[in-house]
Amino acid sequence: MLIRHSPDIAPSEITPYSAYLRRREFLAGFGAAMAFGGAAQAAPLAAARGPFSTDEPRTPRADVLAYNNFYEFGGRKSDPAENAHRLATKPWTVRIDGLVAKPADYRLEDLIKPLALEERVYRMRCVEGWSMVIPWIGAPLSEILKRAEPLGSAKYVAFETLVRPEEMPGQKGLLQLLPWPYVEGLRLDEALHPLTILAVGLYGETLPNQNGAPLRLVVPWKYGFKGIKSIVRVSLVETQPKTSWNMQNPREYGFYSNVNPNVDHPRWSQATERRIGEGGIFAKRRPTLMFNGYAEQVASLYGGMDLERYF
C-alpha cells in the first residue's frame, strides 16, 4: 500500500517564547480565577492529580500556547495566539438544554463550582499528523450532564461554540472556511466516559484564549478537532448531531474521528505522527497508537463496528 505523508509544518509557523515559563504552584480555585474580567488572564488553578494521566514528557507550555488550530481567530497556527486576546470571556454563560429534565443557563462559575477539578495529562493527536502531551485541568463531562438529568430518549450530545465576529476575526468576511457557529457532537456513552472532560485550564492555570477559554471539550482518543473550544451550549439530542468538519467535507472527516493508524486521511497517512517540541520538522516520526493509546479504556465502545466505515 502506498503510504502518503502530510507535509511537515515549517518551524517559522511556531511563535517562540523568549524563555520557558515555569509552572506556578496550584493556589486558588476556579472561583478566584474567574474574578478576572474581560479577556482571559492566566490565573492559577487548584487541581488534584486525576486518573488516566500519561507519564510521557509534556509538550513545552510555550508550544501549547503558540501552536493552535482555532479557525475563529485565523487559519495559521500562530493566528490564535496573536488574535485571541480580543475575546472577552467574562461573563460567560453555558446553556444546557434538549432532552434533559433540568435545562438551565449557567454562569460558568456556577457550572464549575460544585466540581472537583483534576489535572489530566493527556496525549492530543491532530488529524494533520502532529501531536502534543498536555496537562489539562478540568472535570468529567459526565458530572455536568448528570446534573441536568438526561432523559431516556437522549442518545447524543451536541456542542456549540461562540459566534462573535467583532472579537473573532476568522468569522468575518465573505469567504469562510467553515459555517459558524462551530458545532461538534458525541454519542452519549462517549460523553459519559470517564476519559471525557471539560477543561478550564492547562499547565496549572486558567485556559488561555487561544486554547479554548474559558471552557473546552477534551476527548483524548479522538482527533483534536473534536475538542470544541469556547463552548456556549451543550444539548442532549436523540439523533446524531451535525459537526462542522463533517459538514464541510464528509469524505475526509467522519462523525466519530477516532484516532486510527489503520485508516488514512484521504490525503495523507495516519500511521505516524510528529510530536511538537521534539526536534522540529526533522525529528523522527513516531507510530500513531490505536485510539491514541487509550484502547484499553475505550475500545469496548466500538465493539463490532466497522471502523473504516464509521471513521
N, C-alpha and C positions, 0 to 999 in steps of 0.2 A: 504493500500500500504506500502510496506517495504521501509523505508527511510534509505538510505545509506549515511554515512558521510565520508568525506575525513579525513585522519589522520591529526591532527594538526602538525604544524611545530615546531621543538624544538627551544627554545629561544637561544640555542647556535649558531643557524644559523645567528642571528642578531648581527652585529658588533656594539657595543655600542660606543657612543661618550663620552668622559670624562665629558663633560658638554654640556648643551643645548646651541646651537648657536643662539644668539639673531638676529632677523631680522634687516637688515640695512634699513635705510631710502631710499626711491626712489630718486635717484640722476640723473646721466647722462642717456642718451638714449642708444638705441641699437648700434648706430654707435660708441660711445665711448667704449662700452663693447667689440666690435669686434676688437678693437685695439690690444688686447692681441693675440699673436701668439702661434703656436704650440698647445699643449694640452690645453683644456679649463681651464681657471682660473675663479673663481667666480668674477663677476663684477656686480655692482648694475644696475638695470634697472628702468626706469621711466614708470609707467603704471597707468592709471585711473581705478577706480573700474568698472568692467563690469557687464552686466546683468546676470541673471540666477544663481548667486552665492548662495550656501547654507550657512546657519548660524550655521551649525554643527561644533563642535570643530575640529580644524585642526590636522592632524596627525603630531606629532613632526618631525621637519625637519631632525633630526638625523636618524629617522626610514625611512623617504622617501629616504634619500641618501644611506642608508646602506642595504636596503632590496628590491632587484630588481630581475626581470627576464629580462635578456638581454643576450641571449644564445651565441651571438657572442663573449662574454667575459667569458663564462663558465656556467656550469649548476647549481651551488649552488647559493643561494640567496646572499651570500657575495662576489661572484666572480666579478660581475661588479664593485663594489666599490674598490676591490683590484687590478683589472687589467685594468680598462678603462683609467687610466692616460696615457697609451701608445698611445691613439688615438689622432692624430693631427687634429684639427678642423678649422685651419686657414692656407691657404684659403679654402673656401668651395663653391662649385658650385651646383646649383639645376637646372636640366633640366625640362622644362615644354613643353610637346610636344603631339603628337597624333592629335586628332580631334579638333584642335584649329586654329583660324585664325592667331594668333601671337605666334608661338612657339619661345622659346628662352632659352638660357643658362644664368642664373642669378648668379652673385655673391650674397652670402647671404645678404650682407649689402644692395645691391640694391633691393633685393626682399622685405626686411622688411622695408626699409627706408620710403616708402610712407604711411605705415600703422600706425594707432593709436593703440599702444599696450594697452591691457586691462588685469587686473587681474581677473581671473575667478576661484572661489573656487568651485571645483567640487568633487563629490564622484567618486572614482575609485574602481571598483569591478573586482577582478581577477577571472578567471574561476576556479581557485583552491579553492575558498571558503574564501578568505580573502579580506579585503577592506581597503581603506585609504580615507582621505579627503585632497586634495592637492590644494594649491593656485598657479595655473598656471599663467604664463604671456605669452600672445600671441595675435593673431588676427584671425578673422574669415577666414576660408579657402575660403569662397565664394569670398572675396575681391581679393584674388590672382587668383582664377580661372576666375573671370570676366575680369581681366586684360588681360588674354590670349584669351578671346573671344571664348568660346566653340561653336562648330558647332552644327547644329540641329541634326546631327546623333550621337552625343555623348550621351551615356546612363550611363556610369560608369566612375569611376576614379581609376586608378591603381597607386600604390606607390611602390617604390623600395628603399632599404637601401644600405648602403655601403658594398663593398667587399674589405677588406684589411687585409688578414690573418697575415701579418707581424706585425700588430698593434692590431688585434682581435684574440686572441689565440683560441677562440672557433671555429674559422673557419679552424683550422689546423687539420691534422690527417686523418686517413683512415675511421674511424667510425664517421660519422656526424649525429647529432640529426635531422638536417633539411638541405634541399638543400639551397645553397646560390646563389644569394642574397635573403634575407628575402623580401617577397612581400606581399602586402595587397591590399584591394580594398573596395570601397563603391559604392553604387548606386549614381547617380549624385544628386538626390534630398536629399540624406543623406549628401553628401559632401557640398551641398549648404545650409544646415540647419544652422540657426544662432548659435546653440549649438556647432557645429563642429569648432574646432580651430586648427591652427598650433601653437605649443608652442615653445618659445625660452627661457623661464625662469621659475623658480619657487621660492617661498619664497623671492621675491624681487630681485633675482639675475639671471644671465645667467644660462642656464641649465648645471648641472654637466654632465660629460661624461657618467656616469653610468645611468643617467636618459634620455639619448637620444640626447645629444648635437650633433650639435647645433640646430637641428630642428626636432620636432616630432609631430605626429598627436595625437589629443585628441578628442575622441568621447564618451562622458561620459555615454551614455545609453547602450554601448556595453562592452563586456568583455575586460579587459585590453590588451590582446594580439593584438587587432585590432589597438592599438595605436602604429603604426610602428615608430621606432626610427632612428635617423641619416639619414634622408631622402636625397637622391640624385636625385630622378626622380619622377615626377608626370605626368601621361599620361592620357589623355581623350580618351576613347575607346568605341566601340559600343557594345561589348559583355562582359559578366561577366568575370572579370579577375581571374586568379588563385591566391590563397592565400596560404601562407606557411603551416599553420597548417591544412587547409582543404586538401592539397595535402598529408601531412604526415599521416593523419588519418581522412578521411571524415566521418566516423561513429561517431566520437567524436566531431568534430569541423566543424560547418557549415559556410557558407559564411556570413550569417547575424550576428550570435553571439550576439544577443541582450540579455541583462540580463533578465532572466525569471525564477522566483522561481518555476514555474509550470512545467518546462521542465528540468529534471535531466540530468546531465552528465551521460553517461553510467556506470561510476564507482563511482559516489557519488551524493548526493543530492545537489541541488542548492537552497533549501528552506531557508537556513540560511547562515550567514557569520560571520567571526571573524574579528573585527576591529583592525588593527595593532596599538599598543600603548595603548591598553585598557586592561591591566592586564595580558598579556601573554597568554599562552595556556589554562589557567584555567578561563579566562574571559568568561562571559556568551555570547553565540552567539546571534546575532540579526537577526530578519527576513529580508530576502532579498526583496527589493522593485521591483515591475514590472518596467522594463526599468530603473532600478537603481534609481527610484524616479523621473524620467523625463517623465513619461507617459503623463502628461498634454501637454507637448511640442511636443512629437514625436509619440504618438500612432496613429495619423492620417496617418502617413507614411505607415502604415501596415494594413490599413482597409481592411477587407475581406480576409487577408492572414491566412493560417493555420500555426501558429507559432510553432507547433510541427514538421511539415514537413519542413518548412523553418526556421530552427533553426540557 
